[in-house]
Amino acid sequence: MGIFKKFFDKLKYTFKRTELDEDFYDELESVLISSDMGVDTALAIMDELRAICKKKLIKDIEHAQIELKNLLIEKLNVQPINFEYPLIITVVGVNGVGKTTSIAKMTKYFLNKKKSVLLAAGDTFRAGATEQLNQWAEKLKTKIVKQGEGADSASVVFDAITSMKSKKNDVLIVDTAGRLQTKTNLMKELEKINNIVNREYPEAKKMNLIVLDASIGQNSIAQVKAFKDSVNIDGIILTKLDGTAKGGVVYPIINELNVPIIFTGFGEQVDDLSTFDPETFVNKILM
């Protein structure tokens, strides 16, 4: 059915109509808004769709669907992702969004690209976090730098960068403790980690990626804003797209926050992560 089953079902019903009347446009507008695309974005797309169909004298649903697809792709306005190495990715996010699993999936992604990957168990705050990441490292047969629970996260990252440089790893992925904007001490810890990364390996390419749960829709925007107050956010890993009708939130994320979506997760398997491609994403919505 695709990654937005409810969205697809509504569109399927909408496109059963035989003519482009106002009921059609109203139904389609409701579908877009219900996907958490945002009212402004949804209304803008509908206005453009109406204008295009009028200009091209389109009167059938099939051709309107093609024009809608083109508009949805155009609105994403995403540039292709080109990773540069050596690369240090620091992963942030609140608890429960699938951060550790996303790190495992990213690890597999880079291993599939024939890149050497090192993990840093920087989440020393949550009980069991280091062990969970260690299990993934063993399963994926990759190296991990870790210390005991309650250790200084910045110290773990320092050791990991030292190891990365000596072994000439292509990618270092740093796990961090899940946090909210109210956890001032943990936000300060993120700043400290970033300072160490910049100081100890200035020539490496660096990315701070935030993991967002697609099912929370518009609330994810507030999460990005909160983290941006403490550290620069270079991109987003959007998870749990397989179980939600809220994936339209990618539009306000990209257009309002000006933060690109780097990876999308659409399942539980370790290979269920891919770089974000607008055309593939929209095809999954409209298939």
C-alpha positions in Angstrom: 0.0 0.0 0.0 3.0 2.4 0.4 4.2 4.3 3.4 1.0 6.4 4.0 -1.8 3.8 3.9 -4.5 6.2 5.2 -3.3 9.0 2.9 -3.3 6.6 0.0 -6.7 5.3 0.8 -8.2 8.8 0.9 -6.5 9.8 -2.4 -7.7 6.6 -4.0 -11.2 7.5 -3.1 -10.7 11.1 -4.2 -9.3 10.1 -7.6 -12.3 7.9 -8.3 -14.2 11.0 -9.2 -14.7 11.5 -12.9 -14.5 15.3 -13.0 -12.6 18.2 -11.5 -15.3 19.9 -9.5 -15.0 21.9 -6.3 -15.9 18.8 -4.3 -12.8 17.2 -5.7 -10.5 20.1 -4.8 -12.1 20.3 -1.3 -11.5 16.6 -0.6 -8.0 16.7 -1.9 -7.2 19.8 0.2 -8.5 17.9 3.3 -6.3 14.9 2.5 -3.2 17.1 2.2 -3.9 18.9 5.5 -4.6 15.7 7.3 -1.2 14.4 6.3 0.3 17.2 8.5 1.6 19.0 5.5 0.5 22.3 7.1 -2.4 24.5 6.1 -0.4 27.1 4.3 1.5 24.6 2.2 -1.6 22.6 1.4 -3.6 25.7 0.3 -0.7 26.9 -1.8 -0.4 23.5 -3.6 -4.2 23.5 -4.2 -4.2 27.0 -5.6 -1.4 26.1 -8.0 -3.1 22.9 -9.0 -6.3 24.7 -9.8 -4.4 27.3 -11.9 -2.4 24.6 -13.8 -5.5 22.5 -14.6 -7.3 25.6 -15.8 -4.4 26.8 -17.9 -3.9 23.3 -19.5 -7.6 22.7 -19.8 -7.3 19.6 -17.7 -10.7 18.1 -16.9 -9.9 14.5 -15.9 -8.6 13.1 -12.6 -5.8 11.1 -14.1 -4.0 14.2 -15.5 -4.7 16.2 -12.4 -3.0 13.5 -10.4 0.1 13.8 -12.6 0.2 17.6 -12.0 -0.2 17.1 -8.3 2.7 14.7 -8.3 4.9 17.2 -10.1 3.9 19.9 -7.6 4.6 17.8 -4.6 8.1 16.9 -5.9 8.8 20.5 -6.8 7.8 21.8 -3.3 10.4 19.6 -1.7 13.2 21.4 -3.5 15.9 19.0 -2.2 19.4 18.8 -3.5 21.1 15.4 -3.9 23.1 14.3 -0.9 26.9 13.9 -1.4 28.7 12.6 1.7 32.4 13.6 2.1 34.9 11.6 4.1 36.2 11.4 6.8 32.8 12.1 8.2 31.6 12.5 11.8 27.9 12.2 12.4 26.5 13.2 15.8 23.0 11.9 16.3 20.6 13.8 18.5 16.9 13.5 19.4 14.4 12.9 22.2 13.9 9.5 23.8 11.7 7.0 21.9 12.2 8.3 18.3 14.4 5.3 17.3 17.8 6.9 17.6 19.8 3.8 18.3 18.1 1.8 15.6 18.7 4.7 13.2 22.4 4.6 14.0 22.5 0.9 13.3 20.7 1.5 10.0 23.1 4.3 9.0 26.0 2.0 9.9 24.7 -0.6 7.5 24.1 2.0 4.9 27.8 3.1 5.0 29.1 -0.4 5.2 27.1 -1.2 2.1 29.0 1.7 0.5 32.2 0.0 1.4 33.1 2.6 4.1 34.7 1.7 7.4 32.4 2.8 10.3 33.3 3.4 14.0 30.6 3.9 16.6 30.9 6.1 19.8 28.6 5.2 22.7 28.1 8.7 23.8 24.7 8.0 25.5 26.1 7.3 29.0 22.9 8.7 30.6 20.3 6.1 29.8 20.6 2.7 31.4 21.4 0.1 28.9 22.1 2.5 26.0 25.8 1.5 25.6 25.0 -2.2 25.7 22.2 -1.7 23.1 24.6 0.0 20.8 27.3 -2.6 21.5 24.9 -5.3 20.4 24.4 -3.6 17.1 28.2 -3.2 16.7 28.7 -6.9 17.2 25.8 -7.8 14.8 27.2 -5.5 12.1 30.8 -6.5 12.8 32.0 -2.9 13.3 34.1 -1.3 16.0 32.7 0.7 19.0 34.3 3.0 21.5 32.6 2.9 24.9 33.0 3.6 28.6 30.8 2.7 31.6 27.4 4.0 32.4 27.6 7.6 33.8 30.9 8.3 32.1 31.6 11.7 30.6 30.2 11.6 27.1 32.7 14.1 25.8 35.5 11.8 27.0 34.0 8.9 25.0 33.8 11.1 21.9 37.4 12.2 22.4 38.6 8.6 22.6 36.5 7.7 19.5 38.0 10.5 17.4 41.5 9.5 18.5 40.7 5.9 17.3 39.1 7.1 14.1 42.2 9.1 13.2 44.7 6.4 14.0 42.7 3.7 12.1 41.7 6.0 9.3 38.0 5.2 9.6 35.8 6.8 7.0 32.8 7.4 9.3 32.3 8.0 13.0 28.7 7.9 14.2 28.2 9.4 17.7 25.3 8.4 19.8 24.1 10.9 22.4 21.6 10.9 25.3 18.0 11.6 24.4 17.0 14.9 25.7 14.4 17.7 25.7 14.9 21.4 25.8 14.1 21.4 29.5 17.3 19.3 30.2 19.7 22.2 30.2 22.6 20.1 31.4 22.2 17.6 28.6 21.9 20.4 26.0 25.2 21.8 27.4 26.7 18.4 27.0 25.8 18.4 23.3 27.6 21.7 22.9 30.7 20.2 24.6 30.6 17.2 22.3 30.4 19.5 19.2 33.3 21.6 20.5 35.5 18.5 20.9 34.6 17.2 17.5 35.6 20.5 15.9 38.7 20.9 17.9 40.1 17.3 17.6 39.4 16.7 13.9 38.9 20.0 12.2 39.5 18.6 8.7 36.8 16.0 9.0 33.3 16.7 7.5 30.8 17.0 10.3 27.0 16.6 10.5 24.6 16.9 13.4 21.5 14.8 12.5 18.3 14.9 14.5 16.1 11.8 14.5 12.4 12.6 14.3 9.4 10.2 14.6 7.1 10.9 11.6 4.0 9.8 13.5 4.1 12.9 15.8 3.6 15.2 12.8 3.8 18.9 13.4 5.3 18.4 16.9 8.5 17.4 15.3 9.0 21.0 14.2 9.2 22.1 17.8 11.8 19.5 18.5 14.0 20.7 15.7 13.7 24.3 16.9 14.6 23.3 20.5 17.8 21.5 19.4 18.8 24.3 17.0 18.9 26.6 20.0 21.9 24.6 21.4 23.6 23.1 18.3 23.6 23.4 14.6 21.3 20.9 13.0 22.5 19.9 9.5 19.8 17.4 8.6 17.0 15.0 9.7 16.5 11.3 9.9 12.8 10.8 9.6 11.7 7.4 11.1 8.6 5.3 11.3 7.2 6.4 8.0 5.7 3.0 7.4 3.2 3.3 10.2 1.9 6.9 9.8 -0.3 9.1 7.7 1.6 12.2 9.0 4.5 12.1 6.5 3.3 15.3 4.9 5.2 17.0 7.7 8.3 16.8 5.5 7.0 19.9 3.7 7.0 22.4 6.6 10.2 20.8 7.9 12.0 21.6 4.7 10.3 24.8 3.8 9.9 26.4 7.2 13.0 25.2 9.0 15.3 25.1 6.0 16.7 21.8 7.3 17.1 19.0 4.8 15.9 15.4 5.3 19.0 13.2 4.9 17.6 9.7 5.6 14.1 8.2 5.8 13.3 5.0 7.8 10.4 2.9 6.6 10.6 -0.4 8.5 12.2 -2.3 11.4 14.9 -4.1 9.4 18.5 -2.9 9.5 18.4 -2.2 5.7 15.2 -0.1 6.0 16.9 3.2 5.6 17.5 5.2 2.5 18.7 8.6 1.5 15.8 11.0 0.9 14.7 11.2 -2.7 11.7 13.5 -3.4 10.4 11.6 -6.4 10.5 8.3 -4.6 8.9 9.8 -1.6 6.0 11.3 -3.6 5.5 8.1 -5.6 5.0 6.3 -2.3 2.4 8.8 -1.3 0.5 8.6 -4.6 1.1 5.0 -5.7 
